């Protein structure tokens, strides 16, 4: 199961990057599809801090700020501060 979770995180991270590249090229629909797939891929991995943060990034890109903020709050309550958490907080307009 741990290997499966790691694989899902890696694929979702790649989908986030691909979505960003597609958005930069002006293909908003394809970008949205990649971000949506990433969010769905990570939906059932709630106890994995990295997965929670990646899902929050995907939701933020999809315009679902409230849900992204809730996940960011969950991640912020952890004693471990994942490097992606600071970027997420910045994208959500938080200090």
N, CA and C of each residue as an Amber inpcrd file, in Angstrom:
protein
   285
   0.8210000  -1.2090000   0.0000000   0.0000000   0.0000000   0.0000000
   0.8570000   1.2620000   0.0000000   1.9590000   1.2230000   0.7290000
   2.8310000   2.3990000   0.7800000   3.4020000   2.6990000  -0.6010000
   3.7860000   1.6550000  -1.3330000   4.3110000   1.8450000  -2.6810000
   3.2330000   2.4010000  -3.6050000   2.0120000   1.9110000  -3.4470000
   0.8940000   2.4060000  -4.2510000   0.6320000   3.8910000  -3.9640000
   0.6780000   4.2850000  -2.6870000   0.4830000   5.6940000  -2.3280000
   1.5800000   6.5650000  -2.9300000   2.8120000   6.0910000  -2.8620000
   3.9340000   6.8510000  -3.4190000   3.7560000   7.0100000  -4.9280000
   3.3230000   5.9560000  -5.5880000   3.0920000   6.0240000  -7.0330000
   1.9770000   7.0280000  -7.3580000   0.9040000   6.9920000  -6.6040000
  -0.2040000   7.9220000  -6.8430000   0.2420000   9.3680000  -6.6410000
   1.0640000   9.6050000  -5.6110000   1.5950000  10.9570000  -5.3710000
   2.4550000  11.4120000  -6.5370000   3.3210000  10.5350000  -7.0180000
   4.2170000  10.8940000  -8.1200000   3.4440000  11.2030000  -9.3950000
   2.4600000  10.3920000  -9.7030000   1.6460000  10.6300000 -10.9010000
   0.8750000  11.9430000 -10.7520000   0.3080000  12.1730000  -9.5820000
  -0.4420000  13.4140000  -9.3570000   0.4690000  14.6310000  -9.4490000
   1.6750000  14.5370000  -8.9140000   2.6230000  15.6520000  -9.0130000
   2.9570000  15.9420000 -10.4650000   3.1270000  14.8930000 -11.2540000
   3.3990000  15.0770000 -12.6880000   2.1960000  15.7230000 -13.3770000
   1.0030000  15.3290000 -12.9890000  -0.2000000  15.9210000 -13.5800000
  -0.3110000  17.4050000 -13.2310000   0.0850000  17.7880000 -12.0260000
   0.0740000  19.2050000 -11.6570000   1.0250000  19.9940000 -12.5460000
   2.2240000  19.4660000 -12.7410000   3.2140000  20.1450000 -13.5910000
   2.7180000  20.2050000 -15.0310000   2.1860000  19.1030000 -15.5370000
   1.6620000  19.0880000 -16.9020000   0.5230000  20.1010000 -17.0420000
  -0.3430000  20.1540000 -16.0580000  -1.4280000  21.1360000 -16.0970000
  -0.8980000  22.5560000 -16.1260000   0.1380000  22.8190000 -15.3390000
   0.7490000  24.1540000 -15.3390000   1.3180000  24.4990000 -16.7100000
   1.9970000  23.5280000 -17.3290000   2.5640000  23.7640000 -18.6680000
   1.4660000  24.0110000 -19.7000000   0.4040000  23.2400000 -19.6270000
  -0.7180000  23.4280000 -20.5500000  -1.3670000  24.7940000 -20.3480000
  -1.4920000  25.2130000 -19.1080000  -2.0760000  26.5310000 -18.8180000
  -1.1830000  27.6360000 -19.3870000   0.1240000  27.4760000 -19.2570000
   1.0500000  28.4760000 -19.8040000   0.9560000  28.5510000 -21.3210000
   0.6330000  27.4370000 -21.9560000   0.4770000  27.4130000 -23.4140000
  -0.9000000  27.9070000 -23.8570000  -1.7810000  28.1620000 -22.8910000
  -3.1000000  28.6840000 -23.2200000  -4.1760000  27.6350000 -23.3850000
  -3.8820000  26.3920000 -23.0450000  -4.8770000  25.3280000 -23.1660000
  -5.5300000  25.0940000 -21.8010000  -6.4240000  25.9910000 -21.4470000
  -7.0450000  25.9660000 -20.1230000  -7.8400000  24.6880000 -19.8760000
  -8.5450000  24.2010000 -20.8790000  -9.3750000  23.0040000 -20.6860000
  -8.5100000  21.7850000 -20.3740000  -7.4140000  21.6170000 -21.0970000
  -6.5180000  20.4800000 -20.8580000  -5.8390000  20.6180000 -19.5010000
  -5.4880000  21.8470000 -19.1310000  -4.8670000  22.0900000 -17.8220000
  -5.8450000  21.7120000 -16.7150000  -7.0770000  22.1630000 -16.8340000
  -8.1040000  21.8440000 -15.8350000  -8.2840000  20.3330000 -15.7010000
  -8.2660000  19.6410000 -16.8280000  -8.4350000  18.1850000 -16.7960000
  -7.2970000  17.5230000 -16.0210000  -6.0720000  17.9600000 -16.2310000
  -4.9270000  17.3930000 -15.5090000  -5.0350000  17.6720000 -14.0100000
  -5.3870000  18.8980000 -13.6590000  -5.5080000  19.2470000 -12.2440000
  -6.6400000  18.4600000 -11.5790000  -7.7440000  18.2820000 -12.3030000
  -8.8770000  17.5180000 -11.7650000  -8.4750000  16.0660000 -11.5330000
  -7.7590000  15.4860000 -12.4880000  -7.3040000  14.1010000 -12.3330000
  -6.3610000  13.9650000 -11.1430000  -5.4820000  14.9460000 -10.9670000
  -4.5560000  14.9210000  -9.8330000  -5.3330000  14.9690000  -8.5210000
  -6.3060000  15.8540000  -8.4280000  -7.1100000  15.9710000  -7.2020000
  -7.8520000  14.6740000  -6.9180000  -8.4180000  14.0650000  -7.9440000
  -9.1570000  12.8150000  -7.7580000  -8.2300000  11.6740000  -7.3560000
  -7.0450000  11.6350000  -7.9460000  -6.0770000  10.5760000  -7.6480000
  -5.6780000  10.5900000  -6.1700000  -5.6560000  11.7830000  -5.5840000
  -5.1920000  11.9340000  -4.2030000  -6.3310000  11.9690000  -3.1840000
  -7.5460000  11.8450000  -3.6360000  -8.7070000  12.0110000  -2.7680000
  -8.7360000  11.0200000  -1.6100000  -8.2890000   9.8120000  -1.8120000
  -8.4030000   8.7840000  -0.7760000  -7.1400000   8.6250000   0.0620000
  -6.1720000   9.4940000  -0.1200000  -4.9220000   9.4020000   0.6460000
  -4.9170000  10.5430000   1.6570000  -5.6380000  10.3850000   2.7450000
  -5.8180000  11.4760000   3.6990000  -4.7600000  11.5180000   4.7870000
  -4.1170000  10.4110000   5.0590000  -3.1450000  10.3760000   6.1480000
  -1.7250000  10.6600000   5.6800000  -1.5500000  10.9340000   4.4270000
  -0.2400000  11.2140000   3.8460000  -0.1270000  12.7240000   3.6580000
   0.7200000  13.3560000   4.4450000   0.8280000  14.8160000   4.4320000
   1.1710000  15.3580000   3.0500000   2.1010000  14.7020000   2.3650000
   2.4870000  15.1560000   1.0280000   1.2990000  15.0870000   0.0680000
   0.5290000  14.0190000   0.1540000  -0.6430000  13.8690000  -0.7080000
  -1.6850000  14.9410000  -0.4080000  -1.8860000  15.2550000   0.8640000
  -2.8360000  16.2980000   1.2590000  -2.4200000  17.6420000   0.6530000
  -1.1280000  17.9480000   0.7230000  -0.6310000  19.2190000   0.1920000
  -0.7450000  19.2560000  -1.3300000  -0.3990000  18.1550000  -1.9880000
  -0.5400000  18.1120000  -3.4520000  -1.9960000  18.2910000  -3.8680000
  -2.8980000  17.6280000  -3.1410000  -4.3340000  17.7620000  -3.4660000
  -4.7970000  19.2070000  -3.2690000  -4.3050000  19.8480000  -2.2170000
  -4.6550000  21.2460000  -1.9850000  -4.1480000  22.1220000  -3.1270000
  -2.9430000  21.8460000  -3.6200000  -2.4240000  22.5910000  -4.7740000
  -3.3450000  22.4180000  -5.9890000  -3.7720000  21.1810000  -6.2330000
  -4.6540000  20.9180000  -7.3730000  -5.9740000  21.6670000  -7.2120000
  -6.5430000  21.6220000  -6.0210000  -7.8210000  22.3010000  -5.7890000
  -7.6770000  23.8140000  -5.9220000  -6.5630000  24.3510000  -5.4670000
  -6.3190000  25.7880000  -5.5950000  -6.2850000  26.1760000  -7.0720000
  -5.6190000  25.3630000  -7.8770000  -5.5450000  25.6390000  -9.3140000
  -6.9200000  25.5390000  -9.9750000  -7.7730000  24.6870000  -9.4210000
  -9.1200000  24.5050000  -9.9560000 -10.0990000  25.5720000  -9.4560000
  -9.6020000  26.4850000  -8.6340000 -10.4560000  27.5570000  -8.1350000
 -11.2690000  27.1700000  -6.9160000 -10.9320000  26.0730000  -6.2840000
 -11.6480000  25.5990000  -5.0980000 -10.8560000  26.0000000  -3.8520000
 -10.7320000  27.3040000  -3.6710000  -9.9050000  27.8630000  -2.6160000
 -10.3140000  27.4540000  -1.2200000 -11.6020000  27.3820000  -0.9580000
 -12.0720000  27.0440000   0.3870000 -11.6270000  25.6330000   0.7820000
 -11.8000000  24.6930000  -0.1200000 -11.3870000  23.3190000   0.1680000
  -9.8620000  23.2280000   0.2620000  -9.1620000  23.9710000  -0.5990000
  -7.6970000  23.9880000  -0.5440000  -7.2220000  24.5520000   0.7940000
  -7.8730000  25.5970000   1.2670000  -7.5030000  26.1890000   2.5610000
  -7.7330000  25.2070000   3.7110000  -8.8210000  24.4650000   3.6480000
  -9.1030000  23.4720000   4.6970000  -8.0040000  22.4090000   4.7380000
  -7.5660000  21.9630000   3.5670000  -6.4800000  20.9830000   3.5230000
  -5.1660000  21.6040000   3.9980000  -4.9360000  22.8710000   3.6470000
  -3.7300000  23.5610000   4.1040000  -3.7380000  23.6840000   5.6270000
  -4.9040000  23.9370000   6.1960000  -5.0110000  24.0030000   7.6570000
  -4.6790000  22.6580000   8.2890000  -5.1550000  21.5950000   7.6810000
  -4.8460000  20.2460000   8.1610000  -3.3400000  20.0040000   8.1120000
  -2.7260000  20.3610000   6.9940000  -1.2810000  20.1640000   6.8500000
  -0.5050000  21.0500000   7.8130000  -0.9910000  22.2540000   8.0590000
  -0.3080000  23.1870000   8.9640000  -0.3160000  22.7020000  10.4040000
  -1.3010000  21.9050000  10.7510000  -1.3880000  21.4170000  12.1260000
  -0.3720000  20.3150000  12.4240000   0.2740000  19.8040000  11.3900000
   1.2850000  18.7660000  11.5750000   2.5740000  19.3770000  12.1090000
   3.3010000  18.6060000  12.8750000   4.5870000  19.0960000  13.3900000
   5.6340000  19.1420000  12.2690000   5.4590000  18.3260000  11.2400000
   6.3750000  18.3480000  10.0960000   5.9010000  19.3860000   9.0910000
   6.7670000  20.2750000   8.7200000   6.4180000  21.3200000   7.7490000
   7.0010000  20.9610000   6.3900000   6.1670000  20.3930000   5.5460000
   6.6000000  19.9940000   4.2090000   6.9550000  21.2340000   3.3990000
   8.0360000  21.1840000   2.6030000   8.4450000  22.3650000   1.8260000
   7.3550000  22.9170000   0.9080000   6.4990000  22.0620000   0.3920000
   5.4290000  22.5210000  -0.4970000   4.3420000  23.2830000   0.2530000
   4.3010000  23.1480000   1.5640000   3.2760000  23.8410000   2.3540000
   3.4590000  25.3520000   2.2770000   4.7030000  25.8250000   2.3330000
   4.9620000  27.2650000   2.2510000   4.4990000  27.8230000   0.9040000
   4.7640000  27.0970000  -0.1700000   4.3110000  27.5380000  -1.4970000
   2.7890000  27.5580000  -1.5590000   2.1630000  26.5390000  -1.0020000
   0.7020000  26.4820000  -0.9840000   0.1310000  27.6730000  -0.2170000
   0.6780000  27.9550000   0.9590000   0.1970000  29.0770000   1.7540000
   0.3360000  30.3800000   0.9730000   1.4320000  30.5380000   0.2620000
   1.6480000  31.7430000  -0.5440000   0.5910000  31.8430000  -1.6460000
   0.3260000  30.7390000  -2.3290000  -0.6710000  30.7500000  -3.4060000
  -2.0790000  31.0150000  -2.8940000  -2.3040000  30.6510000  -1.6330000
  -3.6170000  30.9010000  -1.0280000  -3.7040000  32.2890000  -0.3920000
  -2.6190000  33.0550000  -0.5060000  -2.6140000  34.4160000   0.0250000
  -2.4700000  34.4820000   1.5250000  -1.7770000  33.5010000   2.0890000
  -1.5650000  33.4620000   3.5330000  -0.0950000  33.7070000   3.8460000
   0.1780000  34.2270000   5.0260000   1.5890000  34.4720000   5.4010000
   2.3360000  33.1770000   5.6730000
